[in-house]
Amino acid sequence: MTKFIYASLFLLLTACAGNSEKAEKQETETEAVAEAKYACPMKCEGEKTYAAAGTCPVCKMDLQEIAMAETDSTGHAH
């Protein structure tokens, strides 16, 4: 009986650990999507960035997604 309890507890803990890793991965992916920034490839408005894809209001080119490594703490592109 004791072996059954330990085996059940082990399986429960193993299953829960897998779910937390999956949840962390989903949070990371969600944050990456939420932090996506877009900018005009011609830099018509300088370093201005947008939260969503679209077109530049000045030159009408499609905004391009910029990597987060290319932005500083204020959200400006480098």
C-alpha positions as CSV (number, residue, x, y, z in Angstrom):
1,M,0.0,0.0,0.0
2,T,2.8,2.4,0.8
3,K,4.5,1.8,-2.5
4,F,1.2,2.6,-4.3
5,I,1.0,5.9,-2.4
6,Y,4.6,6.8,-3.2
7,A,4.2,5.9,-6.9
8,S,1.0,7.9,-7.1
9,L,2.6,10.9,-5.5
10,F,5.6,10.6,-7.8
11,L,3.4,10.5,-10.9
12,L,1.4,13.5,-9.7
13,L,4.5,15.6,-9.1
14,T,6.0,14.6,-12.4
15,A,2.8,15.6,-14.2
16,C,2.6,18.9,-12.4
17,A,6.2,19.7,-13.2
18,G,5.6,19.2,-16.9
19,N,2.6,21.5,-16.9
20,S,4.5,24.3,-15.2
21,E,7.2,24.2,-17.9
22,K,4.6,24.3,-20.6
23,A,2.9,27.3,-18.8
24,E,6.2,29.1,-18.6
25,K,6.9,28.6,-22.3
26,Q,3.5,29.9,-23.2
27,E,4.0,33.0,-21.0
28,T,7.4,33.7,-22.7
29,E,5.8,33.4,-26.1
30,T,2.9,35.6,-25.1
31,E,5.3,38.3,-23.7
32,A,7.3,38.1,-27.0
33,V,4.2,38.8,-29.0
34,A,3.1,41.5,-26.6
35,E,6.5,43.2,-26.8
36,A,6.7,43.2,-30.6
37,K,7.4,46.6,-32.0
38,Y,7.2,47.9,-35.6
39,A,9.0,50.7,-37.3
40,C,9.3,52.3,-40.7
41,P,12.2,50.8,-42.7
42,M,12.9,54.3,-44.1
43,K,12.9,55.9,-40.5
44,C,10.6,58.7,-41.7
45,E,9.6,59.5,-38.1
46,G,13.0,58.9,-36.7
47,E,13.1,56.3,-34.0
48,K,9.3,56.1,-33.5
49,T,7.9,52.6,-33.0
50,Y,4.4,51.1,-33.1
51,A,2.8,48.3,-31.2
52,A,1.0,46.8,-34.2
53,A,1.9,46.2,-37.8
54,G,0.6,48.6,-40.4
55,T,1.9,51.3,-42.7
56,C,4.0,54.3,-42.1
57,P,1.8,57.4,-42.0
58,V,4.5,59.4,-43.9
59,C,5.7,57.2,-46.7
60,K,3.0,54.5,-46.6
61,M,5.5,51.6,-46.6
62,D,4.7,48.5,-44.5
63,L,6.1,48.8,-41.0
64,Q,8.7,46.1,-40.2
65,E,9.0,44.2,-37.0
66,I,12.1,45.1,-35.1
67,A,13.9,42.7,-32.7
68,M,13.8,43.6,-29.0
69,A,17.6,43.6,-28.9
70,E,17.5,46.6,-31.3
71,T,15.4,48.7,-28.9
72,D,16.5,50.5,-25.7
73,S,14.6,50.9,-22.5
74,T,12.4,53.7,-24.0
75,G,11.3,51.5,-26.9
76,H,13.3,53.4,-29.5
77,A,15.0,51.4,-32.3
78,H,18.7,51.5,-32.8
